[in-house]
Structure formats: C-alpha cells, structure tokens
C-alpha cells in the first residue's frame, strides 16, 4: 500500500501535472536529516520527537516508488545516490552512536524494509552489505534490549535474503584467508564451556562489488555528532566477535517467546544453506553447537526430581514452534514441573529438526556435541542412579527423548549411546560390557514392579524406531549363526528320506 507521498506522485501523473522530481526530493530529505546534526543543541531529545523518522520513511517510499517505475534490472537515480554517497554507512554510524536516542531502532526499521521491499538484489553492493554487517554487530546485545523486536526482524530478513541467494553468505563470513577456510582452528569446546552452578544453569563464557553509477549532485553536509556522543574507535574491537550467528543465538533466549521463535527460524535458515563454507564456519567459528547443547542440558536439569512420570509420558510430542507460539498461562491439565518438561522437549525438538535439515557438516558436529555433553555427561548419570524415584522420572524423560528424536543422524547416536556398538553374540559371563544397556535390561526384572513396567514401556518405544541397530543389538545378535529353522528343517527332511529308503528296502 502506497504512502501519502506515493499517492501524491500518482495523482500528479494522472492529472497531467509536472511530476515531482524524485531525486531532488530524496536529496532534500537526506539533507534535512544531516542538517539536524549540524543545528541541534539538545542531544537528549528522543528521535521520535524529531522529523528524522518521517524523513527516513519518505526516502524509503521514494526508493520503492522509483523501482516500480524502472525497467526490470535498472537502477534509478535515487538508489544510485544512496549507494554512491554511502548513506547506509552514515546511518549505521549514527545507530551505533545512539544519537539521537532511539536512532538505532529507526535505522533497523529502515534497512529491514529496504531489504524486504526493494526487489533488485542490494546485498551484493559493498555499500549495502558492509553497513548491514556493522548493524548486525549492534544486535544481540543481551536479553531485555529495547530494540529486540527490530533486531530480530532485521536479522531474519537478512537470513531470508541469504536463503534466496546462498552465495551471499560469503559477505557475512569473517575470515582472514577466504581461499583456505578449512585451516581455521576449531574452537575448544572444553575451554569455552561455562562452569555450572548447583542449580544446573550455565554461566556466561566469556569483497568488492558495484557501487552504483555516479551522480552529479553534490555531497550533502557531513554528519557531526556532539562530543558527548562521538564514537570511540578503541571500542570497535569489542564488537569483532559479534556476527549474524551470535546475534541470533543470543535472541533465541529472549524472554519474549515470539522473538525467540523468529530467531530460531533465522538460525535454521542459516544451518540449511547448501554452501559448505557456511557450514564449516558455523561449526568452527560460532557457538552454535555449544549453545544448543548447553541449553538442552540446562533445561533438563531444571526439571524437578519430583516430576510425575505418568504425566510426563502422557504429554506426547511437543512441537517447538507450537510451544513458542502458545500462551504460558496455566491450563487445566497443568501439573508441577510441566513447563520445565515442555521447555526441554521443545528445545530437543528444535535441535532434532536442525540436525535433520542442516548441512551435513553442521549436523554431524551438532550431533557429536549433543552425545558428548548431553547424553553422556547429563543423561547417563541420571539413568544410572539407584533412587527409585529418580529411576522412574529419568526413564519417563528418556522415553520422551526417544519419542522426540526423528532425525536419522541423531537417532543413530542415541541408539549407540543406549545400547553400545557391539554386534557379536552376548557372553553370559560378561554381561556388563556396556553398563547402561545392561542396567536398562536388568531393570525389566526389577524388584519394583513400577520400575519394571516403566522400563518395558521404554523398550517398547525404542523398538518402534526405524533403526536397524536396535533390533539387531537387542535380539538378532544372539540368533546369528544358529539357523534354528534351517538346520532343524534340513535334519528332519533327511531323517524322513532315510526312513523312506529303509521301508523300500
């Protein structure tokens, strides 16, 4: 839907009047913004109380209208002016300075709409993707940010553009040697892993392209920030570690579930990119694997030991999108600890979908991380405990884990974790070659009927999974080579033939 400016332009064309010169109007609005910084004396006045938001909207409307009047693939003079004079660079500088207060929000809105509404590819332009990179570094500063809504809209718009043109990810991968990315050292998972407190929470660990055709219009007046809001060049280094992936990872933990949902979807789009260099970058240079696994472990630990196993089993499958979108209000079927269980299963479902749809390099790394630091370090001690209450609750949760894992790659790792890799026939004198498997099987004949039934229900659930190693490890390995039917049938046939010969003689 056109704005008032667009309506006026159309009216002028329809009535045969002299149309407004778009470029003159565009430059006038930009000069109006830059002049504000020259003449203002109050650097505390919120940006919404100035004409800057209005002028930015008019500039966007002009660019959108101009593109509609151009032939496909052509760049209009206003867009050329925007690119040549590095307007987006200047706006990102003002956003970083936070001057006037609220300017970051306005710049995020402008660039989000610019990328979303302009049909021609903008990100390949150096004077677009470079300021977009700078703006990304201003996102994901932490939970409770005043600009969370605008940040997540901006980041997911960038992810959508990268999904449409995966090669563009190269503009957002920060590496010293683009020709030999594989030699980048992998991050040390142990060194970067945060220490956990008693409650189970994790402490925080510490290209060139075309720039558009030249324009004969003079440069507008330079923007000058008051001394109190000038940028500190020394602070630039503190933002070098911030990138598209880290900003989205931070926002997935937003207290506002609608923003967390959008951030998760953006992260999923990045994981699905077919570019191998993008997958390697996610694994080696971001905290993706560590963050997914740490949060999975933390959410599991937040589930109270007193949880009702029957209620856990009755929950069924929790869809991560539905869980984020659902209201957190208590429902009629609520029980103590339900929200903690739902949050855990929801995040597990998200991890499972990411592994299922991600590039194989990313998927393999995430799966290995989950096995080492969730299955082995968190889940196994809970499954091996001797407390009857703990056994019942951990077995119920394990059934839920089995239910939620549908990704073949993650399911393979879960099965190997539970049953071991052995495929040879079992030896009765050495039953404990894989302790967890032995304990689970032994509990099928536990002194507590409740534990026996819970364990049998777990094995019933496990045997329903479409994975060859399950049935082979639990049953077929002990039947291999015995040929019960073949040998007995052949022996009986030969005996019958012998009896017939004797009778004939």
MIDO-445608 format. One record per residue (C-alpha): residue in three letters; x negated, y negated, z negated. Coordinates in steps of 0.02 Angstrom, whole numbers, always signed. Example, Ala and Ser with C-alpha at 12.3 -4.5 7.8 and 13.67 -1.06 7.14 Angstrom:
<pts>
("ALA"; (-615; +225; -390)),
("SER"; (-684; +53; -357)),
</pts>
This chain:
<pts>
("UNK"; (+0; +0; +0)),
("UNK"; (-73; -167; +53)),
("UNK"; (-109; -305; -71)),
("UNK"; (-42; -482; -57)),
("UNK"; (-194; -531; +45)),
("UNK"; (-163; -392; +170)),
("UNK"; (+20; -441; +183)),
("UNK"; (-28; -620; +220)),
("UNK"; (-151; -564; +353)),
("UNK"; (-19; -455; +436)),
("UNK"; (+107; -596; +429)),
("UNK"; (-16; -712; +515)),
("UNK"; (-42; -587; +655)),
("UNK"; (+145; -554; +676)),
("UNK"; (+188; -739; +688)),
("UNK"; (+51; -775; +812)),
("UNK"; (-39; -893; +693)),
("UNK"; (-227; -908; +687)),
("UNK"; (-284; -760; +578)),
("UNK"; (-390; -792; +425)),
("UNK"; (-574; -768; +457)),
("UNK"; (-609; -612; +356)),
("UNK"; (-796; -637; +342)),
("UNK"; (-777; -817; +283)),
("UNK"; (-651; -761; +152)),
("UNK"; (-762; -616; +98)),
("UNK"; (-914; -729; +78)),
("UNK"; (-809; -858; -14)),
("UNK"; (-754; -732; -144)),
("UNK"; (-932; -668; -168)),
("UNK"; (-997; -846; -189)),
("UNK"; (-858; -878; -313)),
("UNK"; (-924; -732; -418)),
("UNK"; (-1107; -785; -407)),
("UNK"; (-1064; -967; -445)),
("UNK"; (-981; -911; -606)),
("UNK"; (-1151; -858; -673)),
("UNK"; (-1226; -1025; -625)),
("UNK"; (-1098; -1140; -703)),
("UNK"; (-1037; -1039; -853)),
("UNK"; (-1088; -1092; -1027)),
("UNK"; (-991; -960; -1125)),
("UNK"; (-1072; -788; -1112)),
("UNK"; (-948; -710; -1234)),
("UNK"; (-792; -738; -1129)),
("UNK"; (-720; -567; -1077)),
("UNK"; (-724; -534; -891)),
("UNK"; (-535; -510; -886)),
("UNK"; (-516; -693; -935)),
("UNK"; (-614; -747; -781)),
("UNK"; (-571; -739; -596)),
("UNK"; (-704; -605; -564)),
("UNK"; (-584; -454; -566)),
("UNK"; (-467; -543; -445)),
("UNK"; (-608; -588; -326)),
("UNK"; (-676; -409; -329)),
("UNK"; (-503; -343; -285)),
("UNK"; (-490; -467; -141)),
("UNK"; (-660; -414; -74)),
("UNK"; (-607; -231; -80)),
("UNK"; (-443; -270; +9)),
("UNK"; (-536; -362; +145)),
("UNK"; (-654; -215; +173)),
("UNK"; (-510; -90; +181)),
("UNK"; (-409; -201; +299)),
("UNK"; (-560; -234; +408)),
("UNK"; (-595; -49; +430)),
("UNK"; (-416; -18; +486)),
("UNK"; (-438; -146; +625)),
("UNK"; (-603; -73; +687)),
("UNK"; (-629; +70; +808)),
("UNK"; (-675; +234; +727)),
("UNK"; (-860; +237; +682)),
("UNK"; (-884; +48; +696)),
("UNK"; (-940; -60; +551)),
("UNK"; (-858; -228; +528)),
("UNK"; (-949; -390; +486)),
("UNK"; (-889; -392; +305)),
("UNK"; (-957; -217; +274)),
("UNK"; (-1119; -266; +360)),
("UNK"; (-1131; -417; +245)),
("UNK"; (-1101; -307; +92)),
("UNK"; (-1240; -189; +144)),
("UNK"; (-1367; -316; +205)),
("UNK"; (-1355; -429; +54)),
("UNK"; (-1360; -286; -71)),
("UNK"; (-1201; -341; -157)),
("UNK"; (-1177; -173; -244)),
("UNK"; (-1355; -182; -312)),
("UNK"; (-1317; -351; -389)),
("UNK"; (-1153; -290; -463)),
("UNK"; (-1239; -140; -543)),
("UNK"; (-1367; -256; -621)),
("UNK"; (-1225; -358; -695)),
("UNK"; (-1140; -199; -756)),
("UNK"; (-1298; -145; -844)),
("UNK"; (-1315; -316; -925)),
("UNK"; (-1134; -307; -982)),
("UNK"; (-1109; -488; -935)),
("UNK"; (-976; -549; -945)),
("UNK"; (-914; -422; -1074)),
("UNK"; (-817; -288; -981)),
("UNK"; (-912; -309; -817)),
("UNK"; (-965; -127; -815)),
("UNK"; (-783; -73; -810)),
("UNK"; (-746; -189; -664)),
("UNK"; (-895; -128; -563)),
("UNK"; (-849; +54; -595)),
("UNK"; (-673; +19; -532)),
("UNK"; (-734; -71; -377)),
("UNK"; (-860; +60; -321)),
("UNK"; (-740; +203; -360)),
("UNK"; (-607; +126; -249)),
("UNK"; (-734; +78; -117)),
("UNK"; (-795; +258; -102)),
("UNK"; (-619; +326; -109)),
("UNK"; (-531; +208; +11)),
("UNK"; (-663; +174; +144)),
("UNK"; (-659; +314; +272)),
("UNK"; (-830; +288; +350)),
("UNK"; (-974; +375; +260)),
("UNK"; (-1053; +250; +140)),
("UNK"; (-1166; +356; +31)),
("UNK"; (-1299; +383; +167)),
("UNK"; (-1334; +195; +162)),
("UNK"; (-1480; +158; +46)),
("UNK"; (-1391; +1; -15)),
("UNK"; (-1246; +111; -71)),
("UNK"; (-1322; +270; -141)),
("UNK"; (-1459; +176; -234)),
("UNK"; (-1338; +67; -335)),
("UNK"; (-1224; +218; -358)),
("UNK"; (-1373; +308; -437)),
("UNK"; (-1403; +160; -552)),
("UNK"; (-1221; +156; -602)),
("UNK"; (-1223; +343; -638)),
("UNK"; (-1362; +312; -765)),
("UNK"; (-1244; +197; -859)),
("UNK"; (-1115; +336; -879)),
("UNK"; (-1101; +470; -1011)),
("UNK"; (-1175; +365; -1149)),
("UNK"; (-1078; +462; -1281)),
("UNK"; (-905; +506; -1344)),
("UNK"; (-787; +363; -1378)),
("UNK"; (-857; +247; -1244)),
("UNK"; (-740; +106; -1196)),
("UNK"; (-764; +147; -1013)),
("UNK"; (-738; +336; -1020)),
("UNK"; (-588; +328; -904)),
("UNK"; (-677; +226; -772)),
("UNK"; (-835; +330; -789)),
("UNK"; (-750; +496; -760)),
("UNK"; (-652; +427; -611)),
("UNK"; (-812; +360; -534)),
("UNK"; (-913; +519; -564)),
("UNK"; (-780; +636; -497)),
("UNK"; (-759; +526; -343)),
("UNK"; (-946; +544; -310)),
("UNK"; (-932; +733; -335)),
("UNK"; (-787; +741; -212)),
("UNK"; (-891; +649; -82)),
("UNK"; (-1036; +769; -110)),
("UNK"; (-916; +916; -92)),
("UNK"; (-863; +850; +78)),
("UNK"; (-1043; +821; +134)),
("UNK"; (-1158; +934; +29)),
("UNK"; (-1319; +870; +109)),
("UNK"; (-1290; +705; +20)),
("UNK"; (-1340; +788; -145)),
("UNK"; (-1520; +756; -94)),
("UNK"; (-1492; +572; -132)),
("UNK"; (-1449; +617; -313)),
("UNK"; (-1586; +743; -348)),
("UNK"; (-1730; +655; -433)),
("UNK"; (-1890; +748; -396)),
("UNK"; (-2068; +694; -363)),
("UNK"; (-2102; +811; -218)),
("UNK"; (-1949; +841; -109)),
("UNK"; (-2046; +959; +6)),
("UNK"; (-2087; +1083; -132)),
("UNK"; (-1948; +1076; -261)),
("UNK"; (-1964; +1257; -314)),
("UNK"; (-2126; +1223; -406)),
("UNK"; (-2039; +1113; -533)),
("UNK"; (-2063; +1194; -706)),
("UNK"; (-1910; +1270; -787)),
("UNK"; (-1852; +1186; -945)),
("UNK"; (-1897; +1279; -1103)),
("UNK"; (-1734; +1343; -1172)),
("UNK"; (-1805; +1383; -1342)),
("UNK"; (-1895; +1217; -1364)),
("UNK"; (-1743; +1116; -1312)),
("UNK"; (-1618; +1217; -1411)),
("UNK"; (-1546; +1116; -1557)),
("UNK"; (-1551; +1180; -1734)),
("UNK"; (-1383; +1237; -1800)),
("UNK"; (-1312; +1193; -1969)),
("UNK"; (-1217; +1309; -2084)),
("UNK"; (-1050; +1267; -2004)),
("UNK"; (-1114; +1328; -1837)),
("UNK"; (-1120; +1159; -1749)),
("UNK"; (-1265; +1113; -1638)),
("UNK"; (-1365; +956; -1674)),
("UNK"; (-1406; +848; -1527)),
("UNK"; (-1577; +890; -1448)),
("UNK"; (-1660; +765; -1421)),
("UNK"; (-1733; +417; +65)),
("UNK"; (-1701; +288; +176)),
("UNK"; (-1557; +262; +297)),
("UNK"; (-1473; +124; +396)),
("UNK"; (-1434; -36; +303)),
("UNK"; (-1309; -110; +423)),
("UNK"; (-1327; -238; +562)),
("UNK"; (-1398; -407; +521)),
("UNK"; (-1285; -555; +484)),
("UNK"; (-1317; -737; +519)),
("UNK"; (-1231; -801; +362)),
("UNK"; (-1348; -874; +230)),
("UNK"; (-1381; -783; +68)),
("UNK"; (-1267; -833; -75)),
("UNK"; (-1337; -915; -229)),
("UNK"; (-1435; -793; -335)),
("UNK"; (-1355; -725; -493)),
("UNK"; (-1436; -787; -652)),
("UNK"; (-1393; -709; -819)),
("UNK"; (-1410; -810; -979)),
("UNK"; (-1567; -772; -1077)),
("UNK"; (-1468; -677; -1209)),
("UNK"; (-1406; -552; -1082)),
("UNK"; (-1556; -533; -967)),
("UNK"; (-1610; -354; -933)),
("UNK"; (-1762; -286; -1020)),
("UNK"; (-1875; -200; -892)),
("UNK"; (-1950; -93; -1031)),
("UNK"; (-1780; -15; -1062)),
("UNK"; (-1773; +59; -888)),
("UNK"; (-1870; +215; -939)),
("UNK"; (-1739; +265; -1067)),
("UNK"; (-1615; +297; -927)),
("UNK"; (-1726; +401; -813)),
("UNK"; (-1663; +565; -887)),
("UNK"; (-1482; +518; -852)),
("UNK"; (-1409; +587; -692)),
("UNK"; (-1244; +644; -618)),
("UNK"; (-1253; +813; -703)),
("UNK"; (-1297; +749; -876)),
("UNK"; (-1161; +616; -871)),
("UNK"; (-1029; +746; -827)),
("UNK"; (-1093; +866; -960)),
("UNK"; (-1075; +730; -1091)),
("UNK"; (-899; +687; -1035)),
("UNK"; (-843; +870; -1043)),
("UNK"; (-849; +848; -1232)),
("UNK"; (-736; +694; -1229)),
("UNK"; (-605; +691; -1367)),
("UNK"; (-479; +639; -1235)),
("UNK"; (-439; +803; -1151)),
("UNK"; (-384; +725; -986)),
("UNK"; (-558; +651; -964)),
("UNK"; (-643; +814; -1017)),
("UNK"; (-539; +907; -888)),
("UNK"; (-591; +790; -747)),
("UNK"; (-773; +802; -799)),
("UNK"; (-763; +993; -797)),
("UNK"; (-689; +988; -623)),
("UNK"; (-827; +873; -563)),
("UNK"; (-960; +987; -635)),
("UNK"; (-877; +1135; -549)),
("UNK"; (-886; +1044; -382)),
("UNK"; (-1073; +1017; -406)),
("UNK"; (-1101; +1200; -451)),
("UNK"; (-1010; +1255; -293)),
("UNK"; (-1120; +1156; -174)),
("UNK"; (-1199; +1275; -47)),
("UNK"; (-1367; +1186; -47)),
("UNK"; (-1497; +1296; -133)),
("UNK"; (-1599; +1145; -184)),
("UNK"; (-1447; +1080; -279)),
("UNK"; (-1426; +1246; -369)),
("UNK"; (-1611; +1253; -416)),
("UNK"; (-1601; +1076; -480)),
("UNK"; (-1450; +1118; -590)),
("UNK"; (-1543; +1265; -665)),
("UNK"; (-1716; +1191; -687)),
("UNK"; (-1689; +1006; -717)),
("UNK"; (-1521; +990; -806)),
("UNK"; (-1449; +1053; -970)),
("UNK"; (-1307; +1146; -884)),
("UNK"; (-1349; +1323; -942)),
("UNK"; (-1394; +1269; -1118)),
("UNK"; (-1240; +1159; -1138)),
("UNK"; (-1117; +1290; -1077)),
("UNK"; (-1190; +1423; -1193)),
("UNK"; (-1214; +1312; -1345)),
("UNK"; (-1034; +1254; -1337)),
("UNK"; (-974; +1433; -1316)),
("UNK"; (-1073; +1483; -1471)),
("UNK"; (-1014; +1333; -1572)),
("UNK"; (-831; +1362; -1530)),
("UNK"; (-846; +1546; -1579)),
("UNK"; (-924; +1500; -1746)),
("UNK"; (-783; +1377; -1782)),
("UNK"; (-656; +1519; -1781)),
("UNK"; (-615; +1561; -1964)),
("UNK"; (-654; +1736; -2027)),
("UNK"; (-478; +1748; -2096)),
("UNK"; (-400; +1741; -1923)),
("UNK"; (-257; +1863; -1896)),
("UNK"; (-320; +1996; -1770)),
("UNK"; (-143; +2036; -1714)),
("UNK"; (-109; +1854; -1672)),
("UNK"; (-272; +1844; -1575)),
("UNK"; (-227; +1997; -1470)),
("UNK"; (-53; +1927; -1438)),
("UNK"; (-122; +1765; -1364)),
("UNK"; (-165; +1844; -1198)),
("UNK"; (-265; +1749; -1069)),
("UNK"; (-299; +1562; -1094)),
("UNK"; (-320; +1459; -936)),
("UNK"; (-446; +1318; -960)),
("UNK"; (-353; +1193; -851)),
("UNK"; (-187; +1226; -937)),
("UNK"; (-268; +1216; -1108)),
("UNK"; (-346; +1046; -1072)),
("UNK"; (-184; +981; -999)),
("UNK"; (-74; +1047; -1141)),
("UNK"; (-23; +941; -1289)),
("UNK"; (-114; +976; -1451)),
("UNK"; (+48; +965; -1550)),
("UNK"; (+84; +1115; -1660)),
("UNK"; (+200; +1241; -1577)),
("UNK"; (+322; +1363; -1655)),
("UNK"; (+203; +1510; -1630)),
("UNK"; (+55; +1424; -1710)),
("UNK"; (-50; +1512; -1841)),
("UNK"; (-203; +1462; -1944)),
("UNK"; (-354; +1453; -1830)),
("UNK"; (-255; +1463; -1668)),
("UNK"; (-325; +1301; -1596)),
("UNK"; (-503; +1360; -1630)),
("UNK"; (-469; +1526; -1543)),
("UNK"; (-384; +1439; -1396)),
("UNK"; (-528; +1317; -1377)),
("UNK"; (-654; +1460; -1375)),
("UNK"; (-559; +1564; -1247)),
("UNK"; (-527; +1408; -1141)),
("UNK"; (-712; +1368; -1131)),
("UNK"; (-753; +1551; -1095)),
("UNK"; (-626; +1547; -953)),
("UNK"; (-711; +1392; -883)),
("UNK"; (-883; +1472; -893)),
("UNK"; (-814; +1627; -807)),
("UNK"; (-741; +1525; -664)),
("UNK"; (-901; +1426; -644)),
("UNK"; (-1003; +1586; -632)),
("UNK"; (-877; +1657; -507)),
("UNK"; (-880; +1506; -391)),
("UNK"; (-1054; +1433; -415)),
("UNK"; (-1204; +1457; -302)),
("UNK"; (-1286; +1624; -340)),
("UNK"; (-1442; +1539; -409)),
("UNK"; (-1339; +1439; -534)),
("UNK"; (-1225; +1586; -575)),
("UNK"; (-1372; +1702; -613)),
("UNK"; (-1453; +1575; -729)),
("UNK"; (-1292; +1539; -824)),
("UNK"; (-1256; +1725; -847)),
("UNK"; (-1430; +1761; -916)),
("UNK"; (-1415; +1616; -1036)),
("UNK"; (-1245; +1674; -1099)),
("UNK"; (-1309; +1851; -1125)),
("UNK"; (-1466; +1799; -1220)),
("UNK"; (-1394; +1661; -1328)),
("UNK"; (-1211; +1706; -1348)),
("UNK"; (-1189; +1893; -1326)),
("UNK"; (-1350; +1944; -1415)),
("UNK"; (-1376; +1806; -1543)),
("UNK"; (-1196; +1765; -1590)),
("UNK"; (-1078; +1904; -1539)),
("UNK"; (-1184; +2056; -1582)),
("UNK"; (-1215; +2014; -1767)),
("UNK"; (-1027; +1989; -1787)),
("UNK"; (-989; +2157; -1707)),
("UNK"; (-1117; +2250; -1815)),
("UNK"; (-1057; +2183; -1982)),
("UNK"; (-988; +2303; -2113)),
("UNK"; (-847; +2197; -2185)),
("UNK"; (-680; +2272; -2136)),
("UNK"; (-601; +2100; -2117)),
("UNK"; (-747; +2043; -2010)),
("UNK"; (-742; +2201; -1903)),
("UNK"; (-557; +2178; -1866)),
("UNK"; (-572; +1994; -1820)),
("UNK"; (-731; +2018; -1715)),
("UNK"; (-654; +2167; -1623)),
("UNK"; (-498; +2067; -1583)),
("UNK"; (-604; +1924; -1517)),
("UNK"; (-709; +2047; -1417)),
("UNK"; (-550; +2110; -1334)),
("UNK"; (-512; +1931; -1289)),
("UNK"; (-686; +1909; -1216)),
("UNK"; (-661; +2064; -1108)),
("UNK"; (-492; +2000; -1052)),
("UNK"; (-557; +1829; -1001)),
("UNK"; (-711; +1886; -904)),
("UNK"; (-665; +1921; -724)),
("UNK"; (-823; +1863; -636)),
("UNK"; (-914; +2021; -574)),
("UNK"; (-1084; +1950; -619)),
("UNK"; (-1036; +1901; -797)),
("UNK"; (-938; +2063; -820)),
("UNK"; (-1093; +2163; -772)),
("UNK"; (-1194; +2077; -908)),
("UNK"; (-1058; +2101; -1038)),
("UNK"; (-1046; +2287; -1000)),
("UNK"; (-1235; +2311; -1008)),
("UNK"; (-1237; +2216; -1172)),
("UNK"; (-1099; +2325; -1247)),
("UNK"; (-1147; +2495; -1177)),
("UNK"; (-1330; +2484; -1129)),
("UNK"; (-1409; +2533; -964)),
("UNK"; (-1427; +2721; -998)),
("UNK"; (-1350; +2837; -868)),
("UNK"; (-1429; +3002; -921)),
("UNK"; (-1331; +3132; -1019)),
("UNK"; (-1324; +3094; -1205)),
("UNK"; (-1427; +3195; -1329)),
("UNK"; (-1331; +3234; -1490)),
("UNK"; (-1487; +3223; -1599)),
("UNK"; (-1523; +3045; -1540)),
("UNK"; (-1354; +2958; -1533)),
("UNK"; (-1412; +2783; -1579)),
("UNK"; (-1517; +2737; -1427)),
("UNK"; (-1400; +2588; -1403)),
("UNK"; (-1344; +2535; -1576)),
("UNK"; (-1195; +2427; -1528)),
("UNK"; (-1122; +2562; -1415)),
("UNK"; (-1147; +2693; -1549)),
("UNK"; (-1063; +2587; -1683)),
("UNK"; (-912; +2547; -1574)),
("UNK"; (-886; +2729; -1528)),
("UNK"; (-911; +2785; -1709)),
("UNK"; (-775; +2664; -1766)),
("UNK"; (-647; +2758; -1662)),
("UNK"; (-651; +2884; -1807)),
("UNK"; (-668; +2757; -1948)),
("UNK"; (-605; +2785; -2125)),
("UNK"; (-491; +2636; -2096)),
("UNK"; (-351; +2682; -1977)),
("UNK"; (-330; +2498; -1936)),
("UNK"; (-511; +2484; -1877)),
("UNK"; (-497; +2647; -1779)),
("UNK"; (-341; +2587; -1688)),
("UNK"; (-417; +2415; -1652)),
("UNK"; (-574; +2496; -1581)),
("UNK"; (-474; +2617; -1474)),
("UNK"; (-373; +2471; -1405)),
("UNK"; (-537; +2384; -1362)),
("UNK"; (-600; +2535; -1265)),
("UNK"; (-432; +2549; -1177)),
("UNK"; (-451; +2366; -1123)),
("UNK"; (-631; +2394; -1070)),
("UNK"; (-588; +2547; -965)),
("UNK"; (-464; +2443; -865)),
("UNK"; (-601; +2329; -799)),
("UNK"; (-655; +2361; -619)),
("UNK"; (-836; +2402; -659)),
("UNK"; (-920; +2567; -613)),
("UNK"; (-1044; +2573; -757)),
("UNK"; (-905; +2577; -888)),
("UNK"; (-830; +2744; -838)),
("UNK"; (-1000; +2817; -792)),
("UNK"; (-1084; +2768; -956)),
("UNK"; (-939; +2823; -1066)),
("UNK"; (-886; +2983; -976)),
("UNK"; (-969; +3038; -815)),
("UNK"; (-1148; +3034; -878)),
("UNK"; (-1108; +3183; -989)),
("UNK"; (-1024; +3283; -849)),
("UNK"; (-1157; +3259; -717)),
("UNK"; (-1233; +3421; -654)),
("UNK"; (-1115; +3537; -746)),
("UNK"; (-998; +3567; -597)),
("UNK"; (-861; +3638; -705)),
("UNK"; (-733; +3660; -567)),
("UNK"; (-852; +3703; -426)),
("UNK"; (-953; +3834; -521)),
("UNK"; (-804; +3918; -604)),
("UNK"; (-705; +3924; -443)),
("UNK"; (-850; +3997; -346)),
("UNK"; (-883; +4130; -480)),
("UNK"; (-700; +4182; -485)),
("UNK"; (-693; +4192; -295)),
("UNK"; (-848; +4302; -287)),
("UNK"; (-780; +4415; -425)),
("UNK"; (-615; +4434; -333)),
("UNK"; (-707; +4478; -173)),
("UNK"; (-809; +4610; -266)),
("UNK"; (-653; +4689; -337)),
("UNK"; (-575; +4700; -164)),
("UNK"; (-731; +4788; -95)),
("UNK"; (-728; +4915; -237)),
("UNK"; (-546; +4954; -203)),
("UNK"; (-582; +4977; -18)),
("UNK"; (-721; +5099; -52)),
</pts>
